[in-house]
């Protein structure tokens, strides 16, 4: 009887020097709810457990062009500015994945951000290792670049990245409202601000959507999104092609049923582009004006969708 050969532990490390204080960078990494709007690969995050200094969540992210899903645990040490993570259930061919974020203060208010990964593979062949290393190189580089992009703007993070929520009562069931939102390919029939939707579902629960919309001032926008659907409770989405005012936009539709007061809720998290603000709203436009504009524009569209979802009986 031969002994089982243990999986080899691999280590990779990525670093980037950012012209921003370590505290701001730590805060961005520590708040995982902001990741879909800040980090390009992250599609959606849903918390399962949260306490001071520890959390457990599900995460969906693009890896090698596909949407991967796993559950992670993190411990957060604000005093040391260190975040440790460990995947509970990894996506094959990965059999384990853990690592950490470290933020080293440098002279002149700069910070060296270090992102470490430790992992094992079911198949330790050179091809399998090269494929995962390439995926980690790509995603880590994109995540570090996104941190730098937001932190180096010179504005408080809360002025750039913010969330808001709209809720409406339903005149139909939560399941029917969910179906209305999930069948976004039919929105041009029902929603005045939607001109075109191309919707594909490469596998159950994962949708790719491209949509043309018109805002109240007559401006036309094309957006491209990935959506994660958990029927009939919620639909999370990440815009891969956000409007010019934003560098990131993510959100979630949730549907709650009860015999007396079923409701639907739309939550948006956005990251402003100061350059886009000046281009779209004028050279003298402020971030406060942009936040109001985005809140009203996105809120108006989501409320229109929810109100229609709350009254339509079928799609």
Phi and psi in degrees as GROMACS dihedral restraints (atoms count N, CA, C in turn):
[ dihedral_restraints ]
;  ai    aj    ak    al  type     phi  dphi    fc
    3     4     5     6     1   -86.4    20    10
    4     5     6     7     1   148.4    20    10
    6     7     8     9     1   -74.6    20    10
    7     8     9    10     1   149.6    20    10
    9    10    11    12     1   -77.0    20    10
   10    11    12    13     1   127.0    20    10
   12    13    14    15     1   -77.8    20    10
   13    14    15    16     1   123.0    20    10
   15    16    17    18     1   -68.0    20    10
   16    17    18    19     1   151.0    20    10
   18    19    20    21     1   -69.4    20    10
   19    20    21    22     1   139.8    20    10
   21    22    23    24     1   -74.7    20    10
   22    23    24    25     1   136.7    20    10
   24    25    26    27     1   -87.5    20    10
   25    26    27    28     1   123.8    20    10
   27    28    29    30     1  -106.8    20    10
   28    29    30    31     1   148.5    20    10
   30    31    32    33     1  -131.3    20    10
   31    32    33    34     1   136.2    20    10
   33    34    35    36     1  -136.0    20    10
   34    35    36    37     1   152.3    20    10
   36    37    38    39     1  -139.4    20    10
   37    38    39    40     1   137.1    20    10
   39    40    41    42     1  -127.7    20    10
   40    41    42    43     1   139.8    20    10
   42    43    44    45     1  -134.0    20    10
   43    44    45    46     1   156.0    20    10
   45    46    47    48     1  -153.9    20    10
   46    47    48    49     1   136.1    20    10
   48    49    50    51     1   -91.8    20    10
   49    50    51    52     1   125.7    20    10
   51    52    53    54     1  -119.7    20    10
   52    53    54    55     1   137.2    20    10
   54    55    56    57     1   -85.4    20    10
   55    56    57    58     1    69.3    20    10
   57    58    59    60     1  -162.0    20    10
   58    59    60    61     1   155.6    20    10
   60    61    62    63     1   -68.8    20    10
   61    62    63    64     1   150.9    20    10
   63    64    65    66     1   -62.0    20    10
   64    65    66    67     1   -34.2    20    10
   66    67    68    69     1   -62.6    20    10
   67    68    69    70     1   -41.4    20    10
   69    70    71    72     1   -67.1    20    10
   70    71    72    73     1   -39.8    20    10
   72    73    74    75     1   -69.9    20    10
   73    74    75    76     1   -41.4    20    10
   75    76    77    78     1   -59.8    20    10
   76    77    78    79     1   -44.0    20    10
   78    79    80    81     1   -61.2    20    10
   79    80    81    82     1   -37.6    20    10
   81    82    83    84     1   -65.3    20    10
   82    83    84    85     1   -42.3    20    10
   84    85    86    87     1   -73.0    20    10
   85    86    87    88     1   -36.8    20    10
   87    88    89    90     1   -67.9    20    10
   88    89    90    91     1   -30.8    20    10
   90    91    92    93     1   -92.1    20    10
   91    92    93    94     1    89.8    20    10
   93    94    95    96     1   -69.5    20    10
   94    95    96    97     1   -19.0    20    10
   96    97    98    99     1   -65.4    20    10
   97    98    99   100     1   -21.3    20    10
   99   100   101   102     1   -85.6    20    10
  100   101   102   103     1   -13.6    20    10
  102   103   104   105     1   -55.9    20    10
  103   104   105   106     1   -44.4    20    10
  105   106   107   108     1   -59.7    20    10
  106   107   108   109     1   -29.1    20    10
  108   109   110   111     1   -86.5    20    10
  109   110   111   112     1   -19.2    20    10
  111   112   113   114     1  -103.8    20    10
  112   113   114   115     1   -46.9    20    10
  114   115   116   117     1   -93.8    20    10
  115   116   117   118     1   124.9    20    10
  117   118   119   120     1   -57.7    20    10
  118   119   120   121     1   -42.6    20    10
  120   121   122   123     1   -71.9    20    10
  121   122   123   124     1   -25.7    20    10
  123   124   125   126     1   -76.7    20    10
  124   125   126   127     1   126.1    20    10
  126   127   128   129     1   -96.0    20    10
  127   128   129   130     1   -48.0    20    10
  129   130   131   132     1  -156.6    20    10
  130   131   132   133     1   152.1    20    10
  132   133   134   135     1  -138.3    20    10
  133   134   135   136     1   134.6    20    10
  135   136   137   138     1  -134.7    20    10
  136   137   138   139     1   122.2    20    10
  138   139   140   141     1   -72.6    20    10
  139   140   141   142     1   140.4    20    10
  141   142   143   144     1  -107.1    20    10
  142   143   144   145     1   -36.6    20    10
  144   145   146   147     1  -145.2    20    10
  145   146   147   148     1   145.8    20    10
  147   148   149   150     1  -147.4    20    10
  148   149   150   151     1   134.0    20    10
  150   151   152   153     1  -148.3    20    10
  151   152   153   154     1   173.6    20    10
  153   154   155   156     1   -65.8    20    10
  154   155   156   157     1   116.8    20    10
  156   157   158   159     1    86.8    20    10
  157   158   159   160     1     1.1    20    10
  159   160   161   162     1  -152.0    20    10
  160   161   162   163     1   151.4    20    10
  162   163   164   165     1  -159.4    20    10
  163   164   165   166     1   159.9    20    10
  165   166   167   168     1  -138.1    20    10
  166   167   168   169     1   131.5    20    10
  168   169   170   171     1  -151.4    20    10
  169   170   171   172     1   158.5    20    10
  171   172   173   174     1   -92.3    20    10
  172   173   174   175     1   144.7    20    10
  174   175   176   177     1  -139.0    20    10
  175   176   177   178     1   140.2    20    10
  177   178   179   180     1  -118.0    20    10
  178   179   180   181     1   132.1    20    10
  180   181   182   183     1  -150.3    20    10
  181   182   183   184     1   153.1    20    10
  183   184   185   186     1   -80.3    20    10
  184   185   186   187     1   127.1    20    10
  186   187   188   189     1  -133.6    20    10
  187   188   189   190     1   115.9    20    10
  189   190   191   192     1    61.3    20    10
  190   191   192   193     1    32.0    20    10
  192   193   194   195     1    86.1    20    10
  193   194   195   196     1    -3.5    20    10
  195   196   197   198     1  -115.9    20    10
  196   197   198   199     1   155.9    20    10
  198   199   200   201     1   -87.2    20    10
  199   200   201   202     1   114.7    20    10
  201   202   203   204     1  -101.1    20    10
  202   203   204   205     1   155.9    20    10
  204   205   206   207     1  -137.1    20    10
  205   206   207   208     1   134.7    20    10
  207   208   209   210     1  -154.8    20    10
  208   209   210   211     1   170.7    20    10
  210   211   212   213     1  -113.6    20    10
  211   212   213   214     1   133.1    20    10
  213   214   215   216     1  -125.8    20    10
  214   215   216   217     1   150.8    20    10
  216   217   218   219     1  -112.4    20    10
  217   218   219   220     1   140.9    20    10
  219   220   221   222     1  -132.6    20    10
  220   221   222   223     1   145.0    20    10
  222   223   224   225     1  -115.8    20    10
  223   224   225   226     1   137.4    20    10
  225   226   227   228     1  -120.4    20    10
  226   227   228   229     1   124.4    20    10
  228   229   230   231     1  -116.8    20    10
  229   230   231   232     1    94.2    20    10
  231   232   233   234     1   -66.8    20    10
  232   233   234   235     1   -34.0    20    10
  234   235   236   237     1   -64.2    20    10
  235   236   237   238     1   -42.0    20    10
  237   238   239   240     1   -88.7    20    10
  238   239   240   241     1    -8.1    20    10
  240   241   242   243     1    52.7    20    10
  241   242   243   244     1    57.7    20    10
  243   244   245   246     1  -135.6    20    10
  244   245   246   247     1   136.4    20    10
  246   247   248   249     1  -124.4    20    10
  247   248   249   250     1   122.1    20    10
  249   250   251   252     1  -106.0    20    10
  250   251   252   253     1   139.2    20    10
  252   253   254   255     1  -131.7    20    10
  253   254   255   256     1   152.0    20    10
  255   256   257   258     1  -148.4    20    10
  256   257   258   259     1   127.1    20    10
  258   259   260   261     1   -76.4    20    10
  259   260   261   262     1   129.8    20    10
  261   262   263   264     1   -75.9    20    10
  262   263   264   265     1   -44.8    20    10
  264   265   266   267     1  -132.2    20    10
  265   266   267   268     1   113.9    20    10
  267   268   269   270     1   -93.6    20    10
  268   269   270   271     1   163.5    20    10
  270   271   272   273     1   -93.1    20    10
  271   272   273   274     1   125.0    20    10
  273   274   275   276     1   -52.8    20    10
  274   275   276   277     1   143.8    20    10
  276   277   278   279     1   -85.9    20    10
  277   278   279   280     1     6.3    20    10
  279   280   281   282     1   -73.7    20    10
  280   281   282   283     1   131.7    20    10
  282   283   284   285     1  -104.6    20    10
  283   284   285   286     1   -19.5    20    10
  285   286   287   288     1  -158.7    20    10
  286   287   288   289     1   150.3    20    10
  288   289   290   291     1  -152.4    20    10
  289   290   291   292     1   130.0    20    10
  291   292   293   294     1  -149.0    20    10
  292   293   294   295     1   176.1    20    10
  294   295   296   297     1   165.1    20    10
  295   296   297   298     1  -161.2    20    10
  297   298   299   300     1  -165.3    20    10
  298   299   300   301     1   160.1    20    10
  300   301   302   303     1  -110.1    20    10
  301   302   303   304     1   131.6    20    10
  303   304   305   306     1  -129.8    20    10
  304   305   306   307     1   140.2    20    10
  306   307   308   309     1  -125.6    20    10
  307   308   309   310     1   108.9    20    10
  309   310   311   312     1  -102.0    20    10
  310   311   312   313     1   121.0    20    10
  312   313   314   315     1   -69.8    20    10
  313   314   315   316     1   136.3    20    10
  315   316   317   318     1  -121.0    20    10
  316   317   318   319     1   163.1    20    10
  318   319   320   321     1   -59.3    20    10
  319   320   321   322     1   151.4    20    10
  321   322   323   324     1    78.1    20    10
  322   323   324   325     1    18.1    20    10
  324   325   326   327     1    78.2    20    10
  325   326   327   328     1    11.1    20    10
  327   328   329   330     1   -89.5    20    10
  328   329   330   331     1   167.6    20    10
  330   331   332   333     1  -140.4    20    10
  331   332   333   334     1   136.5    20    10
  333   334   335   336     1   -93.8    20    10
  334   335   336   337     1   118.9    20    10
  336   337   338   339     1   -97.5    20    10
  337   338   339   340     1   126.3    20    10
  339   340   341   342     1  -117.1    20    10
  340   341   342   343     1   125.5    20    10
  342   343   344   345     1  -118.1    20    10
  343   344   345   346     1   116.8    20    10
  345   346   347   348     1  -112.9    20    10
  346   347   348   349     1   142.1    20    10
  348   349   350   351     1  -127.3    20    10
  349   350   351   352     1   139.3    20    10
  351   352   353   354     1  -126.4    20    10
  352   353   354   355     1   131.2    20    10
  354   355   356   357     1  -151.7    20    10
  355   356   357   358     1   159.8    20    10
  357   358   359   360     1  -126.3    20    10
  358   359   360   361     1   155.8    20    10
  360   361   362   363     1  -124.6    20    10
  361   362   363   364     1   147.6    20    10
  363   364   365   366     1   -65.8    20    10
  364   365   366   367     1   -32.3    20    10
  366   367   368   369     1  -123.0    20    10
  367   368   369   370     1   111.1    20    10
  369   370   371   372     1   -90.7    20    10
  370   371   372   373     1    23.8    20    10
  372   373   374   375     1   -67.3    20    10
  373   374   375   376     1   154.0    20    10
  375   376   377   378     1   -55.7    20    10
  376   377   378   379     1   -36.6    20    10
  378   379   380   381     1   -67.0    20    10
  379   380   381   382     1   -43.7    20    10
  381   382   383   384     1   -65.0    20    10
  382   383   384   385     1   -42.9    20    10
  384   385   386   387     1   -64.4    20    10
  385   386   387   388     1   -42.0    20    10
  387   388   389   390     1   -64.0    20    10
  388   389   390   391     1   -39.6    20    10
  390   391   392   393     1   -63.9    20    10
  391   392   393   394     1   -45.6    20    10
  393   394   395   396     1   -71.1    20    10
  394   395   396   397     1   -39.0    20    10
  396   397   398   399     1   -61.2    20    10
  397   398   399   400     1   -40.0    20    10
  399   400   401   402     1   -63.1    20    10
  400   401   402   403     1   -42.9    20    10
  402   403   404   405     1   -63.0    20    10
  403   404   405   406     1   -42.1    20    10
  405   406   407   408     1   -66.7    20    10
  406   407   408   409     1   -40.7    20    10
  408   409   410   411     1   -59.0    20    10
  409   410   411   412     1   -44.3    20    10
  411   412   413   414     1   -66.7    20    10
  412   413   414   415     1   -52.0    20    10
  414   415   416   417     1   -68.1    20    10
  415   416   417   418     1   -40.4    20    10
  417   418   419   420     1   -64.0    20    10
  418   419   420   421     1   -41.6    20    10
  420   421   422   423     1   -62.0    20    10
  421   422   423   424     1   -40.9    20    10
  423   424   425   426     1   -67.5    20    10
  424   425   426   427     1   -38.7    20    10
  426   427   428   429     1   -68.4    20    10
  427   428   429   430     1   -43.6    20    10
  429   430   431   432     1   -64.8    20    10
  430   431   432   433     1   -38.7    20    10
  432   433   434   435     1   -65.1    20    10
  433   434   435   436     1   -37.8    20    10
  435   436   437   438     1   -66.5    20    10
  436   437   438   439     1   -42.2    20    10
  438   439   440   441     1   -56.9    20    10
  439   440   441   442     1   -47.5    20    10
  441   442   443   444     1   -63.0    20    10
  442   443   444   445     1   -42.0    20    10
  444   445   446   447     1   -59.1    20    10
  445   446   447   448     1   -43.1    20    10
  447   448   449   450     1   -76.6    20    10
  448   449   450   451     1   -46.5    20    10
  450   451   452   453     1   -70.5    20    10
  451   452   453   454     1   -30.1    20    10
  453   454   455   456     1   -85.2    20    10
  454   455   456   457     1     1.9    20    10
  456   457   458   459     1   -68.8    20    10
  457   458   459   460     1   -21.2    20    10
  459   460   461   462     1    84.9    20    10
  460   461   462   463     1     9.0    20    10
  462   463   464   465     1  -111.7    20    10
  463   464   465   466     1   152.4    20    10
  465   466   467   468     1   -56.1    20    10
  466   467   468   469     1   140.1    20    10
  468   469   470   471     1   -56.9    20    10
  469   470   471   472     1   -37.7    20    10
  471   472   473   474     1   -65.7    20    10
  472   473   474   475     1   -21.2    20    10
  474   475   476   477     1   -78.1    20    10
  475   476   477   478     1   -21.1    20    10
  477   478   479   480     1  -100.0    20    10
  478   479   480   481     1   -45.9    20    10
  480   481   482   483     1  -112.1    20    10
  481   482   483   484     1   120.5    20    10
  483   484   485   486     1  -150.6    20    10
  484   485   486   487     1   163.2    20    10
  486   487   488   489     1  -128.7    20    10
  487   488   489   490     1   156.6    20    10
  489   490   491   492     1  -154.6    20    10
  490   491   492   493     1   160.7    20    10
  492   493   494   495     1  -136.8    20    10
  493   494   495   496     1   142.2    20    10
  495   496   497   498     1  -127.1    20    10
  496   497   498   499     1   139.2    20    10
  498   499   500   501     1  -132.2    20    10
  499   500   501   502     1   138.6    20    10
  501   502   503   504     1  -132.5    20    10
  502   503   504   505     1   147.2    20    10
  504   505   506   507     1   -73.3    20    10
  505   506   507   508     1   151.8    20    10
  507   508   509   510     1  -106.3    20    10
  508   509   510   511     1   140.9    20    10
  510   511   512   513     1   -96.2    20    10
  511   512   513   514     1     1.7    20    10
  513   514   515   516     1  -129.3    20    10
  514   515   516   517     1  -173.5    20    10
  516   517   518   519     1   -79.9    20    10
  517   518   519   520     1   158.9    20    10
  519   520   521   522     1   -61.7    20    10
  520   521   522   523     1   -35.2    20    10
  522   523   524   525     1   -63.7    20    10
  523   524   525   526     1   -42.8    20    10
  525   526   527   528     1   -67.3    20    10
  526   527   528   529     1   -37.6    20    10
  528   529   530   531     1   -66.4    20    10
  529   530   531   532     1   -40.9    20    10
  531   532   533   534     1   -57.3    20    10
  532   533   534   535     1   -45.6    20    10
  534   535   536   537     1   -61.2    20    10
  535   536   537   538     1   -38.2    20    10
  537   538   539   540     1   -61.0    20    10
  538   539   540   541     1   -45.3    20    10
  540   541   542   543     1   -71.3    20    10
  541   542   543   544     1   -39.4    20    10
  543   544   545   546     1   -64.4    20    10
  544   545   546   547     1   -35.5    20    10
  546   547   548   549     1   -89.5    20    10
  547   548   549   550     1    58.4    20    10
  549   550   551   552     1   -66.8    20    10
  550   551   552   553     1   -16.0    20    10
  552   553   554   555     1   -62.9    20    10
  553   554   555   556     1   -18.6    20    10
  555   556   557   558     1   -97.1    20    10
  556   557   558   559     1    -0.2    20    10
  558   559   560   561     1   -58.1    20    10
  559   560   561   562     1   -37.6    20    10
  561   562   563   564     1   -57.3    20    10
  562   563   564   565     1   -22.9    20    10
  564   565   566   567     1   -74.0    20    10
  565   566   567   568     1   -27.2    20    10
  567   568   569   570     1  -115.9    20    10
  568   569   570   571     1   -24.8    20    10
  570   571   572   573     1  -113.7    20    10
  571   572   573   574     1   122.5    20    10
  573   574   575   576     1   -66.5    20    10
  574   575   576   577     1   -24.9    20    10
  576   577   578   579     1   -88.1    20    10
  577   578   579   580     1    -2.0    20    10
  579   580   581   582     1  -108.4    20    10
  580   581   582   583     1   120.4    20    10
  582   583   584   585     1   -97.3    20    10
  583   584   585   586     1   -33.4    20    10
  585   586   587   588     1  -154.4    20    10
  586   587   588   589     1   141.3    20    10
  588   589   590   591     1  -139.2    20    10
  589   590   591   592     1   126.9    20    10
  591   592   593   594     1  -108.7    20    10
  592   593   594   595     1   119.8    20    10
  594   595   596   597     1  -125.2    20    10
  595   596   597   598     1   127.9    20    10
  597   598   599   600     1  -128.9    20    10
  598   599   600   601     1   154.4    20    10
  600   601   602   603     1  -133.3    20    10
  601   602   603   604     1    88.4    20    10
  603   604   605   606     1   -63.5    20    10
  604   605   606   607     1   -26.4    20    10
  606   607   608   609     1  -152.5    20    10
  607   608   609   610     1   157.9    20    10
  609   610   611   612     1   -54.4    20    10
  610   611   612   613     1   128.5    20    10
  612   613   614   615     1    89.4    20    10
  613   614   615   616     1    -8.3    20    10
  615   616   617   618     1  -118.2    20    10
  616   617   618   619     1   120.3    20    10
  618   619   620   621     1  -120.7    20    10
  619   620   621   622     1   147.2    20    10
  621   622   623   624     1  -116.8    20    10
  622   623   624   625     1   127.6    20    10
  624   625   626   627     1  -133.4    20    10
  625   626   627   628     1   132.1    20    10
  627   628   629   630     1  -118.9    20    10
  628   629   630   631     1   133.2    20    10
  630   631   632   633     1  -140.5    20    10
  631   632   633   634     1   137.9    20    10
  633   634   635   636     1  -103.3    20    10
  634   635   636   637     1   126.2    20    10
  636   637   638   639     1  -129.4    20    10
  637   638   639   640     1   163.3    20    10
  639   640   641   642     1  -126.5    20    10
  640   641   642   643     1   130.6    20    10
  642   643   644   645     1   -85.9    20    10
  643   644   645   646     1   175.2    20    10
  645   646   647   648     1   -62.3    20    10
  646   647   648   649     1   -28.0    20    10
  648   649   650   651     1   -87.1    20    10
  649   650   651   652     1     6.2    20    10
  651   652   653   654     1    91.0    20    10
  652   653   654   655     1    -0.3    20    10
  654   655   656   657     1   -72.6    20    10
  655   656   657   658     1   138.7    20    10
  657   658   659   660     1  -101.4    20    10
  658   659   660   661     1   141.5    20    10
  660   661   662   663     1  -136.4    20    10
  661   662   663   664     1   142.5    20    10
  663   664   665   666     1  -112.8    20    10
  664   665   666   667     1   126.2    20    10
  666   667   668   669     1  -122.2    20    10
  667   668   669   670     1   152.5    20    10
  669   670   671   672     1  -129.2    20    10
  670   671   672   673     1   129.8    20    10
  672   673   674   675     1  -136.0    20    10
  673   674   675   676     1   154.4    20    10
  675   676   677   678     1  -107.3    20    10
  676   677   678   679     1   135.7    20    10
  678   679   680   681     1  -123.7    20    10
  679   680   681   682     1   141.1    20    10
  681   682   683   684     1  -112.8    20    10
  682   683   684   685     1   121.8    20    10
  684   685   686   687     1  -114.2    20    10
  685   686   687   688     1   127.5    20    10
  687   688   689   690     1  -120.5    20    10
  688   689   690   691     1    88.1    20    10
  690   691   692   693     1   -67.9    20    10
  691   692   693   694     1   136.2    20    10
  693   694   695   696     1  -105.2    20    10
  694   695   696   697     1    31.2    20    10
  696   697   698   699     1   -93.4    20    10
  697   698   699   700     1   -44.7    20    10
  699   700   701   702     1  -157.9    20    10
  700   701   702   703     1   158.7    20    10
  702   703   704   705     1  -134.7    20    10
  703   704   705   706     1   119.3    20    10
  705   706   707   708     1  -104.2    20    10
  706   707   708   709     1   149.9    20    10
  708   709   710   711     1  -144.3    20    10
  709   710   711   712     1   156.6    20    10
  711   712   713   714     1  -135.2    20    10
  712   713   714   715     1   122.8    20    10
  714   715   716   717     1   -80.1    20    10
  715   716   717   718     1   121.8    20    10
  717   718   719   720     1   -86.1    20    10
  718   719   720   721     1   -23.4    20    10
  720   721   722   723     1  -127.6    20    10
  721   722   723   724     1    83.3    20    10
  723   724   725   726     1   -79.1    20    10
  724   725   726   727     1   165.9    20    10
  726   727   728   729     1   -65.5    20    10
  727   728   729   730     1   166.1    20    10
  729   730   731   732     1   -62.5    20    10
  730   731   732   733     1   -25.7    20    10
  732   733   734   735     1   -70.2    20    10
  733   734   735   736     1   -16.5    20    10
  735   736   737   738     1  -122.5    20    10
  736   737   738   739     1   148.4    20    10
  738   739   740   741     1   -97.4    20    10
  739   740   741   742     1   -15.6    20    10
  741   742   743   744     1  -158.2    20    10
  742   743   744   745     1   146.4    20    10
  744   745   746   747     1  -152.5    20    10
  745   746   747   748     1   122.2    20    10
  747   748   749   750     1  -132.7    20    10
  748   749   750   751     1   167.5    20    10
  750   751   752   753     1  -170.5    20    10
  751   752   753   754     1  -179.3    20    10
  753   754   755   756     1  -153.9    20    10
  754   755   756   757     1   134.4    20    10
  756   757   758   759     1  -101.7    20    10
  757   758   759   760     1   129.9    20    10
  759   760   761   762     1  -125.6    20    10
  760   761   762   763     1   147.6    20    10
  762   763   764   765     1  -131.4    20    10
  763   764   765   766     1   120.5    20    10
  765   766   767   768     1  -119.2    20    10
  766   767   768   769     1   122.9    20    10
  768   769   770   771     1  -101.4    20    10
  769   770   771   772     1   147.8    20    10
  771   772   773   774     1  -163.2    20    10
  772   773   774   775     1   159.2    20    10
  774   775   776   777     1   -64.1    20    10
  775   776   777   778     1   -23.8    20    10
  777   778   779   780     1  -109.1    20    10
  778   779   780   781     1   -38.3    20    10
  780   781   782   783     1  -144.2    20    10
  781   782   783   784     1    68.3    20    10
  783   784   785   786     1   -64.3    20    10
  784   785   786   787     1   140.7    20    10
  786   787   788   789     1  -136.4    20    10
  787   788   789   790     1   159.4    20    10
  789   790   791   792     1  -126.9    20    10
  790   791   792   793     1   143.0    20    10
  792   793   794   795     1  -130.0    20    10
  793   794   795   796     1   138.6    20    10
  795   796   797   798     1  -117.6    20    10
  796   797   798   799     1   124.7    20    10
  798   799   800   801     1  -116.8    20    10
  799   800   801   802     1   133.0    20    10
  801   802   803   804     1  -117.8    20    10
  802   803   804   805     1   139.9    20    10
  804   805   806   807     1  -127.0    20    10
  805   806   807   808     1   126.2    20    10
  807   808   809   810     1  -130.8    20    10
  808   809   810   811     1   154.6    20    10
  810   811   812   813     1  -121.8    20    10
  811   812   813   814     1   117.8    20    10
  813   814   815   816     1   -74.9    20    10
  814   815   816   817     1   149.9    20    10
  816   817   818   819     1  -107.5    20    10
  817   818   819   820     1   106.3    20    10
  819   820   821   822     1   -55.8    20    10
  820   821   822   823     1   -37.6    20    10
  822   823   824   825     1   -64.7    20    10
  823   824   825   826     1   -42.7    20    10
  825   826   827   828     1   -64.0    20    10
  826   827   828   829     1   -35.2    20    10
  828   829   830   831     1   -60.7    20    10
  829   830   831   832     1   -46.3    20    10
  831   832   833   834     1   -66.9    20    10
  832   833   834   835     1   -35.8    20    10
  834   835   836   837     1   -70.3    20    10
  835   836   837   838     1   -43.6    20    10
  837   838   839   840     1   -84.3    20    10
  838   839   840   841     1   -43.5    20    10
  840   841   842   843     1  -100.6    20    10
  841   842   843   844     1    -6.8    20    10
  843   844   845   846     1   113.2    20    10
  844   845   846   847     1   153.8    20    10
  846   847   848   849     1   -62.6    20    10
  847   848   849   850     1   -22.3    20    10
  849   850   851   852     1   -99.2    20    10
  850   851   852   853     1     3.1    20    10
  852   853   854   855     1   -66.5    20    10
  853   854   855   856     1   141.0    20    10
  855   856   857   858     1   -99.5    20    10
  856   857   858   859     1   164.7    20    10
  858   859   860   861     1   -64.6    20    10
  859   860   861   862     1   -34.2    20    10
  861   862   863   864     1   -62.9    20    10
  862   863   864   865     1   -41.9    20    10
  864   865   866   867     1   -64.2    20    10
  865   866   867   868     1   -39.4    20    10
  867   868   869   870     1   -65.8    20    10
  868   869   870   871     1   -39.9    20    10
  870   871   872   873     1   -62.3    20    10
  871   872   873   874     1   -41.1    20    10
  873   874   875   876     1   -65.0    20    10
  874   875   876   877     1   -43.1    20    10
  876   877   878   879     1   -61.6    20    10
  877   878   879   880     1   -47.8    20    10
  879   880   881   882     1   -64.9    20    10
  880   881   882   883     1   -43.0    20    10
  882   883   884   885     1   -58.8    20    10
  883   884   885   886     1   -43.4    20    10
  885   886   887   888     1   -72.2    20    10
  886   887   888   889     1   -43.4    20    10
  888   889   890   891     1   -67.8    20    10
  889   890   891   892     1   -51.0    20    10
  891   892   893   894     1   -70.1    20    10
  892   893   894   895     1   -38.0    20    10
  894   895   896   897     1   -63.3    20    10
  895   896   897   898     1   -40.2    20    10
  897   898   899   900     1   -62.5    20    10
  898   899   900   901     1   -45.0    20    10
  900   901   902   903     1   -66.0    20    10
  901   902   903   904     1   -43.9    20    10
  903   904   905   906     1   -68.1    20    10
  904   905   906   907     1   -37.0    20    10
  906   907   908   909     1   -65.6    20    10
  907   908   909   910     1   -39.4    20    10
  909   910   911   912     1   -60.8    20    10
  910   911   912   913     1   -43.1    20    10
  912   913   914   915     1   -64.9    20    10
  913   914   915   916     1   -45.2    20    10
  915   916   917   918     1   -67.1    20    10
  916   917   918   919     1   -39.1    20    10
  918   919   920   921     1   -64.9    20    10
  919   920   921   922     1   -38.9    20    10
  921   922   923   924     1   -69.1    20    10
  922   923   924   925     1   -41.2    20    10
  924   925   926   927     1   -62.8    20    10
  925   926   927   928     1   -30.7    20    10
  927   928   929   930     1   -79.4    20    10
  928   929   930   931     1   -10.9    20    10
  930   931   932   933     1  -116.8    20    10
  931   932   933   934     1   -24.2    20    10
  933   934   935   936     1   -71.8    20    10
  934   935   936   937     1   140.4    20    10
  936   937   938   939     1   -91.5    20    10
  937   938   939   940     1   -24.5    20    10
  939   940   941   942     1  -162.0    20    10
  940   941   942   943     1   162.2    20    10
